[in-house]
Amino acid sequence: MSVTTDAPTPSDADLVALASRGDGDAADALVRRYYRAAFAVALGVLGNRQDAEDVCQEAFVKALERLEDCREPSRFAPWIMTIVRNRALSYHGYRKIRETSELLPEIAEAPDSPVADTLNAELGERLETALGALNATQREVVLLHDMDGWTHGQIAEALDMTEVRSRQHLFVARKILRERLGEPMLREYTHD
């Protein structure tokens, strides 16, 4: 029997303190820890993958430059999600969302088959269209919960709402997605 002695995972507060003092590894750890969730929030607001990526990158650069403004380092997640959402809302306000359809990351990683690529492109378009029927908060909640695996407690804290409200948004979002996509596809998407 082998025993591994893994170092404990540093807390957000520890990483923020280290990154504030110029530790690049700590800054990278914060980005890796929250990038997917930040992307889900930005995608929820913007509805476009490329714009969401741009907003996330910009938000993380600005946040890391201004870590001293994070008054509660242990609450880094809600702080960065607020920055991402605000940047996405600003971005949305001055730039028209592109008309082109892009695939979600999981859909874009299809096997190298023309038939599979075509089917996945159609699936991605249907999913993106269905997500477009949701309001921004519903998209944020469903993407954080179903794409990134966040709990309702984590979503509530990050998006400044109650857990009950998070559950309500998820329920309504799934109902709309079910109507638009059909039950079998929704089960595949939500991994339920």
C-alpha positions in Angstrom: 0.0 0.0 0.0 1.5 3.3 -1.0 0.6 6.5 0.8 0.7 9.7 -1.1 1.3 13.0 0.7 -0.2 15.6 -1.5 0.2 19.1 -0.4 -3.2 20.7 0.5 -4.8 22.8 -2.1 -4.2 26.4 -1.4 -7.2 28.5 -0.6 -8.3 31.4 -2.7 -7.2 33.8 0.0 -3.7 32.2 0.0 -3.5 32.4 -3.8 -4.7 36.0 -3.9 -2.1 37.0 -1.3 0.7 35.3 -3.2 -0.4 36.7 -6.6 -0.6 40.2 -5.1 3.1 39.9 -4.2 3.9 38.9 -7.8 3.8 35.1 -7.7 2.9 34.1 -11.3 2.2 30.5 -10.3 -0.5 31.7 -7.9 -2.0 34.0 -10.5 -2.1 31.1 -13.0 -3.7 28.8 -10.3 -6.5 31.4 -9.8 -7.1 31.6 -13.6 -7.1 27.8 -14.0 -9.4 27.4 -11.0 -12.1 29.9 -12.3 -11.7 30.2 -16.0 -14.4 27.7 -17.0 -16.9 29.3 -14.6 -16.0 32.8 -15.8 -16.4 31.6 -19.4 -19.9 30.2 -18.6 -20.9 33.5 -17.1 -19.6 35.5 -20.1 -21.2 33.0 -22.5 -24.5 33.3 -20.6 -24.4 37.1 -21.0 -23.1 37.3 -24.6 -24.3 34.1 -26.2 -21.2 33.9 -28.4 -18.1 31.8 -27.6 -15.5 34.0 -29.1 -16.8 37.1 -27.4 -17.0 35.2 -24.1 -13.4 34.1 -24.5 -12.3 37.7 -25.2 -14.2 39.1 -22.2 -12.8 36.4 -19.9 -9.2 37.1 -20.9 -9.7 40.8 -20.5 -11.5 40.4 -17.1 -8.7 38.1 -15.7 -6.0 40.5 -16.8 -7.7 43.5 -15.2 -8.6 41.5 -12.0 -5.0 40.3 -11.6 -3.7 43.8 -12.0 -6.2 45.0 -9.4 -6.0 42.2 -6.8 -5.7 44.8 -4.0 -9.3 45.8 -4.8 -10.5 42.3 -3.8 -11.5 43.2 -0.2 -12.3 39.6 0.8 -9.7 37.3 -0.8 -11.6 34.3 0.4 -14.5 35.4 -1.8 -12.4 35.6 -5.0 -14.9 33.6 -7.0 -17.9 36.0 -6.6 -15.5 38.9 -7.1 -14.1 37.6 -10.4 -17.6 36.5 -11.6 -18.9 40.0 -10.9 -16.0 41.5 -13.0 -16.7 39.1 -15.8 -20.4 39.7 -15.8 -19.9 43.5 -15.8 -17.3 43.4 -18.6 -19.6 41.1 -20.6 -22.6 43.5 -20.1 -20.4 46.4 -21.2 -19.1 44.5 -24.2 -22.6 43.5 -25.1 -23.7 47.2 -24.9 -21.2 48.5 -27.5 -20.6 45.5 -29.8 -23.3 43.7 -31.7 -23.2 39.9 -31.2 -21.9 38.2 -34.3 -24.3 36.5 -36.6 -22.1 33.5 -37.1 -22.7 30.3 -35.2 -19.9 28.7 -33.2 -19.9 25.4 -31.4 -19.5 24.9 -27.6 -16.1 23.5 -26.6 -17.4 20.0 -25.9 -19.2 19.8 -29.3 -16.3 21.1 -31.2 -14.1 18.2 -30.1 -15.7 15.7 -32.4 -13.9 12.7 -33.9 -12.2 13.3 -37.3 -15.2 12.1 -39.3 -17.0 14.3 -41.9 -20.4 12.7 -40.9 -19.7 13.2 -37.2 -18.5 16.8 -37.8 -21.7 17.5 -39.7 -23.9 16.0 -37.1 -22.0 17.8 -34.3 -22.3 21.1 -36.2 -26.0 20.7 -36.4 -26.2 19.7 -32.8 -24.1 22.7 -31.8 -26.3 25.1 -33.8 -29.4 23.6 -32.2 -27.9 23.9 -28.7 -26.7 27.5 -29.3 -30.1 28.5 -30.7 -31.8 26.9 -27.7 -29.5 28.7 -25.3 -30.4 31.9 -27.1 -34.0 31.4 -26.0 -32.9 31.8 -22.3 -32.4 35.1 -20.6 -28.8 35.9 -19.5 -29.3 34.7 -15.9 -30.8 31.4 -16.9 -27.9 30.8 -19.4 -25.4 31.6 -16.6 -27.0 29.2 -14.2 -27.5 26.3 -16.6 -24.0 26.7 -18.0 -22.4 26.9 -14.6 -24.4 24.0 -13.2 -24.5 21.7 -16.2 -21.3 22.6 -18.1 -19.0 23.2 -15.1 -20.7 21.2 -12.4 -21.1 24.0 -9.9 -23.5 23.5 -7.0 -26.5 25.8 -6.3 -24.6 27.2 -3.3 -21.6 28.1 -5.4 -23.8 29.6 -8.1 -25.8 31.6 -5.5 -22.7 33.0 -4.0 -21.0 33.8 -7.4 -24.1 35.4 -9.0 -25.4 37.1 -5.8 -28.7 35.2 -5.5 -30.2 32.6 -3.2 -29.9 28.9 -3.8 -33.6 28.7 -4.2 -33.4 31.3 -7.0 -30.6 29.4 -8.6 -32.7 26.2 -8.6 -35.7 28.2 -10.1 -33.5 29.5 -12.9 -32.2 26.0 -13.6 -35.7 24.5 -13.6 -37.0 27.1 -16.0 -33.9 27.0 -18.3 -34.1 23.2 -18.5 -37.9 23.4 -19.3 -37.2 25.8 -22.1 -34.3 23.7 -23.4 -36.4 20.5 -23.2 -39.1 22.2 -25.3 -36.5 23.4 -27.9 -34.2 20.4 -28.0 -36.3 17.4 -26.9 -35.8 15.2 -23.9 -33.1 12.8 -25.3 -30.7 15.7 -26.3 -31.3 17.5 -23.0 -30.3 14.4 -21.1 -27.1 14.2 -23.1 -26.4 17.9 -22.5 -27.0 17.9 -18.8 -25.5 14.5 -18.1 -28.6 13.6 -16.0 
